[in-house]
């Protein structure tokens, strides 16, 4: 799939937005495994709303965002997430 800084999207994790009921495939959360084994998340940026609620031992670098996905998106992805 697309390439950015040497990383590529290797595969979708879980059900596609269309399978989860989106008829437009727009503004739908999604999870992808990247070529290096890390994950990319499409979700709603809730950094401003949630940053003050982070536990004291959690932090966020300036280049990081707090992204929210639906419970359904994550639970449907559960079986596709590798254990190692």
C-alpha positions in Angstrom: 0.0 0.0 0.0 1.2 3.6 0.6 4.8 4.3 1.5 5.9 7.0 3.9 9.5 7.2 5.3 10.1 3.6 4.3 7.0 2.3 6.1 4.2 0.7 4.3 0.8 -0.5 5.3 1.0 -4.2 5.3 -2.6 -5.1 6.2 -5.8 -4.0 7.8 -6.4 -5.2 11.3 -10.0 -6.2 11.9 -13.1 -5.4 9.9 -13.2 -2.6 7.3 -15.4 0.4 7.9 -17.9 -0.9 5.3 -18.2 -4.3 7.1 -18.8 -2.3 10.4 -21.7 -0.5 8.8 -20.3 2.6 7.1 -22.0 3.3 3.8 -19.6 6.1 2.8 -16.3 4.8 4.2 -15.7 8.4 5.4 -14.7 9.4 9.0 -14.4 5.8 10.1 -11.8 4.5 12.5 -9.4 1.9 11.2 -6.3 0.0 12.4 -3.4 -1.1 10.1 -0.3 -3.1 10.7 2.8 -1.5 9.3 5.7 -3.1 7.5 7.9 -2.7 10.7 5.3 -4.5 12.9 3.9 -1.3 14.5 0.4 -0.1 14.1 -1.3 3.0 12.5 -4.7 4.1 13.8 -7.2 6.3 12.1 -9.4 7.8 14.8 -10.7 11.1 16.2 -8.0 13.4 17.6 -9.1 14.0 21.2 -5.7 15.3 22.5 -7.0 18.6 23.8 -10.1 17.0 25.4 -8.2 14.1 27.1 -4.7 15.3 27.8 -5.6 16.7 31.3 -7.2 13.3 32.2 -4.0 11.3 31.6 -2.7 9.5 34.6 0.3 11.0 36.3 2.7 8.4 34.9 1.6 8.9 31.3 2.9 11.5 29.0 2.7 12.7 25.4 5.5 14.1 23.2 4.7 17.1 21.1 4.5 15.0 18.0 2.1 12.5 19.6 -1.7 12.7 19.6 -4.4 11.0 21.7 -6.6 9.2 19.1 -10.0 7.6 20.0 -11.5 4.7 18.1 -14.7 3.0 18.8 -14.9 -0.1 21.0 -16.4 -2.0 18.1 -13.3 -1.2 15.9 -10.9 -2.6 18.5 -13.0 -5.6 19.5 -13.4 -6.7 15.9 -9.7 -6.3 15.4 -8.8 -8.4 18.5 -8.5 -11.7 16.6 -6.2 -10.1 13.9 -3.7 -8.6 16.4 -0.6 -10.8 16.5 0.5 -12.0 19.9 4.2 -11.8 19.2 
